[in-house]
Amino acid sequence: MSLKQKTISGLTWSFIDQFVNQGLTFIAGIILARLLTPHEFGLIGMITVFIAVSEVFISSGFISALIRKKNCTDTDYSTVFYFNLAIGLFFFIILFFSATIISNFFKEPELKPILQVLGIILIVNSLSLIQRTILTKRIDFKLLARISVIASFGSGIIAIIMAFTGFGVWSLVAQRLSHQVLNSIFLWLWNQWKPLLIFSIQSFKELFGFGSKLLVSSLIDTLYRNIYYLIIGRYFSAQDLGYYTRADSFKNLPSQNLNRIIARVSYPVLSSIQDDKPRLKANYQKLIRSTMFITFVLMIGMAAVAEPMIITLIGEKWRPSIIYLQMLSFVGMFYPLHALNLNMLQVSGRSDLFLKLEIIKKILAIPIIIIGVFFGIKIMIASMMVNTLIAYYLNSYWSGRFIGYSFKQQVVDILPSFGLAMVMGVCIFMLGLILQLTPFFLLMVQILAGSAFIFLFCEITKFKDYLFIKELVVEK
């Protein structure tokens, strides 16, 4: 299979994986949002940062190191497997015994048993990381998609049944835990890899030399992305955090999933041609242009239809989430750009520069956190919008230097897509102000109008980035 065929196949199945998987999770989330309260969603949001940070230590940058290494052996995989398992057990024990301190910090006694049960996720994830890595390295996203869909469907059904029968916040706990358990079971059943009884110090040192810097970088980034949950939960209320988490989950459906699709496919694909600079640049440029065309259209479109979408899908009680979603959409639209530029640093073997950039960007984010404490959630999100632009400049400047694709060239390439998406967004937003329809029918009209506008404009003008995506879809 050629590189192009591998890329198309990987993107196709990664797309199916992320959007069907997250689509099922999203639908379950909509049903659960109607059955549960913002306070219960806020409780889960409060402990998200602790689970997320622990998971960073489990992967420890080894996953990226294994994917980048051209000839991985079973010794490499086994060494990382046993290390992951040990770290997973270690952090489970830490979370289990620190649950009382965390619940006291938020002044929410319910958090203690929730955190102690959710901590099991760390052990489950540590058991399946290598299985997932092997499939990613093979660009076998078809099997990953199948497993993820089964896990999302099963966990969603479990959570909805529990919510209907009055389990409250524990239905959300069961959803997250059962999703990871089902994922792990099917990865072991269908991938067939088994660890050897070996731990190689030499292999560990080699992989950790590259992965350790990515570990610190990932830790900093994870803390930054989840610190807002911590701040809102501590200085505001579980209900306020519930509104924010719902808006964040809507924003993540297109932005974070596109981010994951592009990041996990582009990294192994670009790594395979890392020594061919002209070819690397050409493929990288196409990825950025096509990715940002989709991202801008989806995110700006979501901001424009936020009100009827929130009211239609999860109800009037979630109205405070609307303004958060509109603002967060402009933060989330740059996530795929960040992922692509940072992937290029990893492909180039510059995990040291990756780490330095993460430290600089997060130091710049400290004022945002302080602003949030003193001036409120909306001002905090506005500051996040400014910070994401600064972060994009830093990422693209340094990644571009390695392949001759500068920040200025990137901006010139993506600006037409941004302009087109903004025109579409303004038009359908104004349409929402003019038409006096129920939220459901207004949402349908806005989506159809926006889709028709983009399709007709791109077909008539032969918009380059649209045609490239159309070619891939038709070929597949």
N, C-alpha and C positions, 0 to 999 in steps of 0.2 A: 504494500500500500504506500503511495507517495505521500510526501509531507502535506500537500494540499488536501488529499483525501483524508488523511489522519486528522487534520485540523477541522475539516468540515464535519466529519463523523463525531469528533470530540465535542465540537461546539453544539452540534445537533442534540446529542444525547445528554450533554451537560445542561443544555437549555431545558430539555424535557425533565431531567432530574430536578433542577432547581425550581422551575415554574409549576410543574405538576405537584412536586413535593411541597413546595411552599404554598401553592394554591390550595391544596388539601388542608394544610395547617392554617391558612388564612380563613378558609370557610369554617373550619372548626372554631377558630378564634372569634368569628362573627357570631356564631351560635352561642358560644360561651359568654361573649360580651353582653348578650341579651339575657342570659340566665344569671350571670354573676354581677358584682358591683365593681366600680372603679377602685374601691378600697382593697378588694381581693386581688385584683391585678397589680395594685401598688405593692402589696406584700411580696409578691414574686419579684417585682422590679427591684426591691430593696436588697435582695440577696444575689441578684444577677452578677454583680461585680465580683463577688467572692468566688462563685463557681467559674466565671470566665477567666479570672486571674490564675486560678489553680490549673485550669486546662492548658494554659500557656506553658506552664512548667512541665506538664506531661509530654507535650510535643517537643519542647526544648530546642526547636530549630532543626531537629534531626530530620523531620519530614522533608523540608526543603533541601537539606543536604543529600538525602537519599535520592530524591528526584533528579537533582543536578548531576550526581555521580553517574558516569556512563555505564560502568560495569559493577553493579551491586551483586554481592554474593549472599548466600543464606546466612553466612557468619555475620555480615553487616546487619541484615534484617533481625536476626536472633538477638544480637547485642542490644539493638535499640528496643526491641520488644521487652526484654527483661528490665531494662532501665526504665521504660515507660510504666511498666507494671509497678515497680518499686516506688516511683514518684507518685503514681496514682493512689496507692495505699497510704503513703506518707501524708499527702494532702487531705485525704479523707479523714484520717485520724485528727489532723489539726482542725479541720472544720467541725468535726463532731464535738470536740471538747471546747472549742471557742464559740459555739452557738449561743451560749448564755450571754457572753460579752457582746456579741453582735446584736442580739435581741434587746439588750439593755441600751445599747447605743441608739437604736431607733425607737426605743420605748414601745416596742410591740412584742409582748410575751409570746404571741403565736409563732413568731419566727423561729424559735428554738427547735421545735420538732420538725418544722418544714425544712430547715437547713440540714439537720442531721439525716433526714431521709434523702433529700436531693443530692447530698454528698456522694451517694452511691454511684451517681453518674460518672464520677471521676475514675472509679475502678473499671466500670463498664467501658468507658472510652479508651482507657489505656490498653485494654485487651484487643481492641479492633483497629487501632491506628495503623499498624503495619499492613493489615489486610487492605485497608483503604489506600495506603500509599502504593502498594504493589499494583493495584488496579489503575490508579492515577498515572503511574509511571508507564504502564502499558497503553495508556489513553483508552482504557476500557470503561467508558462512561455509560455504556449500555447496561452493564451489570449493576453499576452503582445506582443508576436511575431506577432500575427494577426494585432494588433493595430499599431505596429511600421512599419510593411510592408506597410500598407495602407497610413500612414503618410509620409513615405519616398517616395513612388511612387507619391502621390499627390503633395507633395512639389517640387519634382524633375521636374514634368511636368510643374508646374507653373513657376519655375525658367527658364527652357529651353525656353518656349514660350516667356517670357519677354526678355531674352537675344537675341533671334532671332529678336524681334521687336524693339531692340535698347535701352532697359532700362539700360544697363551697370551694374554698381555696385548694382543697386537696385534689380536686379534679384537675387543676392546673399542674399540680405536682405530679400526678399520675401521668398526665400527657407527656411531660418532658422525660420522665424516667422510663416509661414504656417505649417511647420513641427510640431512645438510645439502646435499650435492651433488645428490641426487635432488630435494629440495625446491626448490632454486634452478632446476634445469633445467625442471621442470614449471610453476613460476611464470612463467618467461619464455615458455614455449610457449603457455600457456593464458590469460594475462592480456592479452597483446598490447600492453602499454604499451612505448614506446621513448623513451629520454631525448633531449632536444634538445641541440644543441651550444651550450649557454649556461650561464653561471654568473652569477647576479644578486646583486650585493653588497647591494642593497636588500632582496631577499627573504631573504637569509641573515641580515641584521641583525634583520629583523622576527621571523623564526622563532626565531632564537637568543635573542632577548630573553626569550621565554617559556620556551624549551627549556633554556637554560643552567642555570637553577635546578633543573630536573628532572634534568638531567645529574648535577649534584653530589649531589642527593638519591638518585638511583639508584645512583651510585657508592658512597655511604656504605652504603646498604641492601645492595648486592651484597657489599661487603666484610664486612659484619656477618654475612650469611647463610652466607658461605663461609669465614669466619675459623676456624670450628671444625674444618674439614677441615685447615687449615694448622696449628692448634695440636695436634690429635691426631696428625697425621702427623709433626710435628717432635718432640714431647715423649713420644710413646708409640711406636707401631710401625705399619708398613703393615698388619699383620694386624688390630690394634685399629681402625684407620681403615676397613678392609674391613667389619668387623662394624657399625660406625656407619653407613657409606654404604648398606649393605643395609637397615638399619632405616629410614634416612632416605628411601630410595626407596619402601619400602612406605608410609610415612607420606605421602609426596608424591602417591601415586596418587589418593587422594580429595581431600586438602586443597589441594595446589598446583594440581591440575587444575580443581577448582571455582573456586579463586582466579582462574585464567587465564580460564576461561569467563565468569565474572561480570564481571571487570575489563574484558575487551576488548569485551564486548557492551554493558555498562552505560555505558561512557565515551562512545562515539559516540551512543548513544540519549539519555542524559541531557544531553549537550552540545547536542543538537538542540532541547531545551526549556529551556535554561538561563535564558531570560528570563521564563518562566512559573513563578514560585516555588511557588504552591499545587500545581500539577500536578507540579512537580519533586519536592516533598516527598512527595506521595502515592505516586509511582512508586518513589522511593528507599526509603520505608518498606516497601513490598511486597517489594522486592528483598532487603532485609535480613532480614525475617522468614522468607521462603521459603528463602533461601540458608542461613541458620543452622539451620533445621529439618533440612535435608538433611545439613549439615556435622556437627552434633552427633551425629546418629544414626550416620553412617558412621564418624566418628573414635572415638567412645566404644565403638562396636561393635568396631572394629578392635583397640582396646586390650584388650577383653575376650576376644577369640579369638586373641590374638597368638601364644601358645605352639603350639597345634595348627596354626595357619596357617604359621608359620615352618618347623616340623618337616615338615609335609606338602609344602610347595612347594619348599623349597631344601635340606632335609636337616638331620640332627642336627649336622653340623659348624658350622652357623650358630646354634646355641643361644644363645651370648652376645648375639646381636642382639635377643633377645626383650624383655629389660628395657628396652633402649634404645627399641624400638618403642613399648612401653606408655607410656613417659614422653613421647616425642616426639609421640605422638598428641594429648596435651593441649596441646602447644605449637602443633601444626599446625591445631587446630580454630579458631583465631582468625585464620588467614591471610586467609580471605575477608572477614572483618569489617574487617581493616586495609585491604584492597584497596578495598572500597566507600567507606570513609570518606576515604581518600586521593584516590580518584577524584572525590569531591565537591569537594575543594579545587581540583583541576585544572579541573573544570567551572566553578567559581566564579572561575577565573582567578587563584587565589592560589598560584602556584608558589613565591613568596617564603616564604609561611607553610609550605608543603610542605617546603621546604628547612630552615627553622628547626626544625621538628618532628623531621626526620630527624637533625639534629645533636644535639638534646637527647636523643633516644631512644638514640642510639648512644653518647653519653657515659655514660649510665646503664648501658650494657651492658659497659663496660670491666671493672668488678669481676667479671662473669661469666667473662670470659676468664682473668683472674688466678686465680679460683677453680678453673677447669678445669685449669690448669697444676699447682697445688699439691694439689688434693683429688680429682682424678680426673674421669672422664667423667660418671658418674652424678650427682654433685653439681653439675657444670656444667649438665646438662640440667634439673635441679631449679631452678636459678637462672634458666634460660631461661624456665621456666614462669611465674615471678614477673614477669620483665621483660616478657613478652608481655601480661600484664594491665595493667601500667603504660602500655605503648605503646598499648593499646586505649583506655584512658581519655583519653590525650592526643589521639589521632586523632579520636575521636568528639566530644570536647568542642568542638574548634575547627570541625570540619566541620558539626556540628549548629547552631552559631551562625548560619551563613549561610542556613539554611532553616527554623530554628525547630524542630529535631528534636534535643533534648538527649541527653546521655549517659544520664540517668536514664530517659528515654522509650525509648531503645534497649534498655536492660537489661530494663525491664518487658516490652517486646515479645518479647525472645528467651528470657527466663527459663523460660516454660512448655516450650519445646522442649528446653532444656538439662535440665530436671527429668525430662521424659519419657525422654530419651535415657539419663540416668543410671540410672533405674529399669530400663530395658531392659538396659543394660550390666551392672549388678550381677546381674540374674537369670541372664543367659546365662553370666557368669563363674562363678557358684555352680553352675550346671548342669555346667560343665566340671569342677569339683572333685568333684561327686557321681558322675557317670557314669564308669565304667571302660571306655572305648572306645579304639580305636586313634586316633591323631591325625586321620586322614582322616575317619572316621565321626563323631568328636566335632566336628570343624569343620563338617561338614554339618548335624548336629543343632543346633549353636549358631546357625548362620546362619538356618536355617529357623525356629527358635524365636523368634529376635529379630525376623525379618521378620513373622512371624505376630502377635507381640505388638504391634508398631507399627501394622500394618494394622488389626487388630481394634479396638484402643483408639481410633485416629483415626476409624474408621468409626462406632463406637458413640457417641463423644463429639462427633462433628462438629468435630474439631480444626481451627481456622481456617486455620493455615498449610498443613496437609496438603490441605485442600479447595481452596485457591488453586492449589497445584501440580497437583492432580488435574484442576482445570478447564482449566489450560493444556495438559496432556497430552491430555485428551479433545478439546479444541478443535483441537489440531494433528493 
